[in-house]
Amino acid sequence: MPVAPLSQKEIEDRLAELPGWSLDGDRLTRSYRLGSHFAATAMVVHIAQVQEELDHHSDLTLGYNTVSLAVNTHSAGGAVTELDFRLARRVQELAPVHGAH
């Protein structure tokens, strides 16, 4: 089933519920800082597992002690959809387990 792009208002309303996430052009983005490179790496693996479960993948960047995500929905022409927010919420829930802030 195709997913529909969200309106600017819908995006803004959903972002209000996800502290730290923002819209950068046509992508939802967020960066997390962690206590070590190992902790950041573990978080990347955890995010990859969630992405496989959702069958929806972000651009995921691992730094020394940072993890950054950028996501939109390719099948919706690169627009932001509910799929992107579903992934963002899941990442937001798992971040504290890794000590991310």
Secondary structure per residue as TSV (DSSP state, phi and psi in degrees):
chain	resnum	aa	ss	phi	psi
A	1	M	-	360.0	126.4
A	2	P	-	-66.5	150.1
A	3	V	-	-104.9	144.6
A	4	A	-	-96.8	143.1
A	5	P	-	-61.4	146.3
A	6	L	-	-87.1	150.4
A	7	S	-	-74.1	164.3
A	8	Q	H	-57.7	-40.4
A	9	K	H	-65.0	-43.1
A	10	E	H	-62.9	-40.2
A	11	I	H	-63.2	-47.8
A	12	E	H	-60.7	-42.7
A	13	D	H	-61.9	-43.0
A	14	R	H	-70.9	-36.9
A	15	L	H	-63.5	-31.1
A	16	A	T	-61.2	-22.4
A	17	E	T	-95.4	1.1
A	18	L	S	-128.5	82.2
A	19	P	T	-55.4	135.9
A	20	G	T	91.7	-19.0
A	21	W	-	-86.9	148.2
A	22	S	E	-147.4	169.5
A	23	L	E	-100.9	121.8
A	24	D	E	-119.3	99.0
A	25	G	T	68.5	-115.1
A	26	D	T	-111.5	27.1
A	27	R	E	-136.6	143.7
A	28	L	E	-79.6	136.2
A	29	T	E	-135.7	154.6
A	30	R	E	-162.7	141.6
A	31	S	E	-121.1	142.9
A	32	Y	E	-122.0	145.0
A	33	R	E	-109.0	138.0
A	34	L	-	-125.3	172.4
A	35	G	S	-75.9	-18.8
A	36	S	S	-161.1	169.2
A	37	H	H	-66.1	-38.6
A	38	F	H	-62.1	-43.2
A	39	A	H	-63.3	-40.6
A	40	A	H	-64.3	-40.9
A	41	T	H	-64.4	-42.0
A	42	A	H	-62.1	-38.9
A	43	M	H	-65.9	-39.7
A	44	V	H	-59.8	-43.8
A	45	V	H	-63.1	-41.4
A	46	H	H	-64.2	-43.8
A	47	I	H	-62.3	-41.6
A	48	A	H	-60.1	-38.3
A	49	Q	H	-63.9	-44.6
A	50	V	H	-62.7	-41.7
A	51	Q	H	-62.1	-38.7
A	52	E	H	-65.4	-42.3
A	53	E	H	-59.8	-42.5
A	54	L	H	-82.8	-12.9
A	55	D	T	53.0	44.9
A	56	H	-	-148.7	124.3
A	57	H	-	-123.3	141.9
A	58	S	-	-102.8	170.2
A	59	D	E	-80.9	121.7
A	60	L	E	-120.8	123.0
A	61	T	E	-120.1	127.8
A	62	L	E	-102.7	123.2
A	63	G	-	-108.2	-170.3
A	64	Y	S	-55.0	-54.1
A	65	N	S	-135.8	33.7
A	66	T	E	-133.7	153.5
A	67	V	E	-132.3	128.7
A	68	S	E	-125.1	143.0
A	69	L	E	-126.8	147.6
A	70	A	E	-143.7	128.3
A	71	V	E	-144.4	141.8
A	72	N	-	-148.6	-178.2
A	73	T	B	-110.4	108.4
A	74	H	G	-60.8	-38.3
A	75	S	G	-70.7	-10.1
A	76	A	G	-108.0	27.3
A	77	G	T	74.6	24.0
A	78	G	S	81.6	16.4
A	79	A	B	-87.6	166.2
A	80	V	-	-86.8	131.1
A	81	T	-	-130.7	178.7
A	82	E	H	-60.8	-29.9
A	83	L	H	-58.1	-40.4
A	84	D	H	-65.6	-40.0
A	85	F	H	-71.3	-33.0
A	86	R	H	-61.3	-44.8
A	87	L	H	-65.1	-45.2
A	88	A	H	-59.2	-42.4
A	89	R	H	-63.6	-41.4
A	90	R	H	-63.7	-42.4
A	91	V	H	-65.2	-41.1
A	92	Q	H	-59.9	-37.2
A	93	E	H	-70.9	-36.0
A	94	L	H	-85.3	-20.3
A	95	A	G	-54.8	-46.1
A	96	P	G	-61.7	-29.2
A	97	V	G	-59.7	-30.9
A	98	H	G	-96.9	3.6
A	99	G	T	73.5	21.2
A	100	A	-	-79.7	144.5
A	101	H	-	-144.8	360.0
